[in-house]
Every structure is written in structure tokens, then in C-alpha cells.
Amino acid sequence: MTLRMAVAIGVAFVALPAGFLIGRRAGDTRPPPNEITELRAQCADAQAEAWRLRCEVARARRDVRREAGAKSARDSASSSAGSEPAAPEPEFDFATFQDAMRRKDWDAAYPGITRDVIEALLAKNGRKQELLVAAAAMFGEDEAALDFALEALQMDPDCPAALLAGIHRLILLGDPDEALEWLDRLKEADPANSLPNYHAAWLKMQKGDIAGGLEELKEAETKTFISDYVFQGIPGLEAFYREAGCSDGVAKIASCVGLRLGHLVPLRNLAESTADQATEAFGRGEEQRALSLADHARKLGGRLAASSRLIVESLVGFAIETRALELEEQIYQGSGDLARLEEVRRKIAGNLAGAERMKRIGIASESSWGDLSESEAVAFFDRMIREGEAIAARDLPAVRKALEEADASTGK
């Protein structure tokens, strides 16, 4: 999901049915302790063997791609023997980007990245880890994305960005069990990051383990931050866009605008599932459980909005938090708790105002890109990487004007 496409998704929720907790009475068919130990050891051995085989498959696929790339390079060198090729002019320069932006033609602004482009650059640069991680982040549901992530992990088994790239691919490929194993690795590699717990909570709820999902939510709330490592991949993305024919400036812009935000949909779905469970609990008359579930969803949305560096992340966070607050509003209204009802309504109004402000910033910022010089555009995206999109955008004249008009209309 790219940044420009995700803005529309940020405030839209897709309701998914909550899973059912499957329980088993303690003591029914429990093996003796020594057998449990043996079974756990066998399970650990099987997981280790599965990991080894997965790495072997990744290595075999990598060798096939390397050979294909080497053959292509030999054929190209043979056809151009005897002449010194001139450096090609960028096919996508800033004038091309600017013209496409004015026409709002994203497809003409910069190229897509193909596997051939990725393999060509990897062959030239010795398959560096940062390039492999960036490649893994670009491939959607393609199995090759997992191969790139595994190849990066062979260089550093604890690389958080490589682990998360592989997790996103496993989720898209429909392999929740292995995704959960990778999430355990990510928790160990980056113990302060709550994102792996949120991902694990969603996967467990999908599998029907509601209690396990709630435990993951509670653990996530004890951690410091949410990080998807997305900005770490920008240097690799820039290199791919340059290889595809972009000038340096356009490569910078494309790498930022085309960021893949694989964490947002699972977080949104997790919040929606938790909110659905709260609604069901309230319908059964379980007011305290409903409030507890709504509180988990509210904290998730608030943390995402507070820690976001991109406007779309803020919008998704605001939407999640607002949905949870609206549930609390229904509960307090039903119980007649007028003091808390008024407090929740103030929070909802504040959230809606914050989301509207973020939308204004995003729309005005995007509309102004076609009017910036190349140096101004590059400076804007460099600052976005350092300080976040909303902060960088506030210095754009179009954004300042939009915010002034908004403040004037509300009497601020």
C-alpha cells in the first residue's frame, strides 16, 4: 500500500467478524510432564528444521536469479563490445515529475520497480543487506519478497527491518503460524517496540485465540513505541528508483511517496475486531468488559496517532481512537454516567478536529508539490524523513494558507 493510496483508507474501516475462543477442560487428555518436555523439544527441532529448509530454498532461488543476471550482463557487454557507452540521461527527471504532478498523473511521475531492476542493482552492489530489505518491502504478495528477507537475515539474524518485511509477506501469503514465529524473533530483536505484539494480537484473534490476542494487547501497552522501520528503507528505495531511470531528486521523492505501509491494515483490523468484541460484550450486559476492550482499541489508536511520522498513520490512529471513544460514549450514555459521557464527547470532538487538520495539511501539501523547485522538493522530503511529514509540510505556503483559512473559519 503506497502513501498516496493509503490516505483514503486511513479513515475507512472494514468490519471483520470476531473469532471464537476454543477452550478445553484442564486435565482431560494432558500428557505426563516428561512427555510434554519431549513434545516441546520435538516441536523446537521441527521449527529449526523448517527455518533451515526455508533458508535453503531462498539460497537456491537467489543463485538462479544471480545466474540469470550474470548472463544478461554478459550478453549486454558482448553486444556493446568495442564502444564506451555514455551514461544514460534519466528518463524520469524533475520536469517530468512536476508536469505529471500538475496533471495528477501518478503513473507518469516515476516508474514502478520491477524484479529485473532489483536484481540488476543487487548484482552491481554485492547484495547489500539494506538493498535486500528494501527489495523485500516492495513485492506485495510475491514469494520473492520472503526470499529477499531471508537472504538479509542470513547476514544478520536479528535485523528488525528484515524480520518485519518477512512478517508482512507471510501475513499476505496467508501463513499466520510462521508469521507468529517470526514475530517472536522480532520481539527479542527489538523488545521496546509494541508493533510485533499488535501484529501477534491480530493473528491470534484471527485464529480464534481471543484470550491470547488480549494478552498481546496488554503486553503492547507496556512498551515504549510503535515502529515499522519504514524510513530505514529509503536509501535502498532511492537506489532502486535511480536504477529504474530516475534522477537523484525524483528518486528521493519517489522513495518517500511510494513507501509501503504494511502495518496499517493489520492495526486497523485489530482495532476493529477489538471494537466488535466490545460491542458484543455491551450487548450481553457486560459493561466493564466492554469498557476494557474499548480502552485497548483507544490506546492503540492514540499511540499510533502520537508516534506517527506520516499523515496517513495519524489519520488511521485518529479513526481507531475515535471509533473506540464512540463505543465508550454509548456505554456511558446507557449507564447514565453523565460526567464521563461529557468527557468522552470532548475527546471525540478533539479527535475529529485533529483528523480534519491533518487532512487539510495532506491535501494542501500534495497539491503544492508541482509548484516546488527541485531543490525545494528534495529539501521537503529530507525534512520529512528527519522530522515527520506534518512538521515538514507546515512551512509550505499552500499548507500555511489552508491552516489559516481553517483557523479563521473556526474563529481561532
Number of C-alpha atoms within 10 A of each C-alpha: 16 14 17 15 12 19 20 12 17 21 17 13 16 11 14 13 13 19 15 13 12 10 7 7 7 7 7 7 8 10 11 8 9 8 11 12 12 11 13 11 12 12 12 12 12 12 14 12 12 13 15 12 12 15 19 15 14 20 17 13 14 17 12 11 17 17 12 15 19 15 12 13 13 11 12 11 12 10 9 10 10 8 8 7 8 6 6 7 10 15 14 22 19 24 14 15 26 21 15 17 20 15 12 15 13 13 11 16 24 26 17 14 16 13 13 13 16 22 21 21 21 20 16 10 10 9 18 16 21 18 25 24 30 29 28 30 27 23 19 17 15 13 16 18 25 29 25 27 28 27 24 26 21 13 11 13 15 17 19 23 25 29 26 27 27 27 27 22 26 21 19 16 15 11 13 19 15 16 24 21 14 18 23 15 19 24 17 13 15 16 14 16 21 24 25 28 27 27 25 28 29 28 23 21 22 20 18 16 18 23 15 18 24 21 13 20 26 15 14 25 16 11 14 12 16 20 20 19 14 20 16 14 23 23 16 19 28 24 20 26 25 22 17 23 19 27 20 19 20 27 28 23 27 23 22 23 15 18 19 20 19 21 21 20 17 18 23 26 19 28 30 23 24 31 28 21 20 28 24 15 17 19 12 10 12 13 18 13 16 24 23 14 24 28 20 22 28 27 19 27 26 21 19 25 24 15 15 22 21 21 24 27 23 27 30 29 31 31 25 30 27 25 20 29 24 19 23 26 22 15 24 19 14 13 11 11 12 13 9 15 20 14 11 20 16 11 15 20 12 14 20 15 13 16 23 15 16 20 17 15 24 21 14 21 23 16 14 17 20 20 14 13 13 20 10 13 20 18 16 21 22 17 15 19 18 13 13 17 22 19 17 18 23 18 12 18 12 20 22 16 14 18 17 12 13 15 12 10 9 7 7 8
